[in-house]
Amino acid sequence: MRVSQRFGRFGEDVAAEHLCAEGAEILARNWRCREGEIDIVARHGDILVFCEVKARSGSGYGSGAAAVVGRKAARIRRLAVRWLAEHPHPPAVVRFDVLEVYREQQGPVRVEHRRGAF
C-alpha cells in the first residue's frame, strides 16, 4: 500500500470515529460499484449521510471541500442513488457531507465536518 493510500485510510478512520462520536451509525465504508466509491455511508437519527473524506497534511492543496464540486459532487449523488437502490431503508432525509481531516507535521489531528456540503 502506498503512503498516500495509507494516509487516505487514516483519514477515513478518523472521520468514521468522528461520526460515531457524534452519535452516527456507520452503515458502509468504501462502498464500491462500477461507477466509483462512496467513502462512508452513515445514519444519524433519521438522516442518511453520504460522506466524502478528504485527508490533508497541510493547506497546500486547498480545502477538502473545495475539491468536491461539479462533476465530483454529481458523481457522488449518482452513487448514492445506486446505494439506495441496493440498500432499501425506511424513508429518510439524505444529506451529503464532506469531512476534512487535517494532520499537520506538528499539532493535533483536526476534523472539519461540513454538513450538507453539496
Residue pairs with C-beta under 8 A, 6 or more apart in sequence:
1 9
7 55
7 57
7 103
8 53
8 55
10 55
10 101
10 103
11 53
11 54
11 55
11 99
11 101
11 103
12 29
12 30
12 39
12 40
12 53
12 55
14 55
14 101
14 109
14 111
15 39
15 40
15 51
15 53
15 99
15 101
15 111
16 26
16 29
16 40
18 99
18 111
18 113
19 26
19 40
19 42
19 44
19 49
19 51
19 99
20 26
22 44
22 113
23 44
23 45
24 42
24 43
24 44
24 49
25 42
25 43
25 44
26 40
26 41
26 42
27 41
27 42
27 43
27 48
27 87
28 38
28 40
28 41
28 83
28 87
29 39
29 40
29 41
30 37
30 38
30 39
31 37
31 38
31 41
31 79
31 83
33 79
33 82
33 83
33 86
35 75
35 78
35 79
35 82
36 75
36 76
36 79
37 79
38 50
38 51
38 52
38 76
38 79
38 80
38 83
39 51
39 52
39 53
40 49
40 50
40 51
40 53
40 99
41 48
41 49
41 50
41 51
41 83
42 48
42 49
42 51
43 49
43 89
43 92
46 92
46 93
47 92
47 93
47 94
47 95
48 84
48 89
48 92
48 93
48 94
48 95
49 94
49 95
49 96
49 97
50 76
50 79
50 80
50 83
50 94
50 95
50 96
50 97
51 96
51 97
51 98
51 99
52 64
52 68
52 72
52 76
52 96
52 97
52 98
52 99
52 117
53 64
53 98
53 99
53 101
54 63
54 64
54 65
54 67
54 68
54 98
54 99
54 100
54 101
55 64
55 100
55 101
55 102
55 103
56 63
56 64
56 100
56 101
56 102
56 103
57 102
57 103
57 104
57 105
58 102
58 104
58 105
61 67
63 100
63 112
64 98
64 99
64 100
64 101
64 112
65 98
65 100
65 112
65 114
65 117
68 76
68 98
68 117
68 118
69 118
73 96
73 118
76 96
76 118
77 96
77 118
80 94
80 96
84 94
95 115
95 116
96 116
96 117
96 118
97 113
97 114
97 115
97 116
97 117
98 114
98 117
98 118
99 111
99 112
99 113
99 114
100 111
100 112
100 113
100 114
101 109
101 110
101 111
102 109
102 110
102 111
102 112
103 109
103 110
104 110
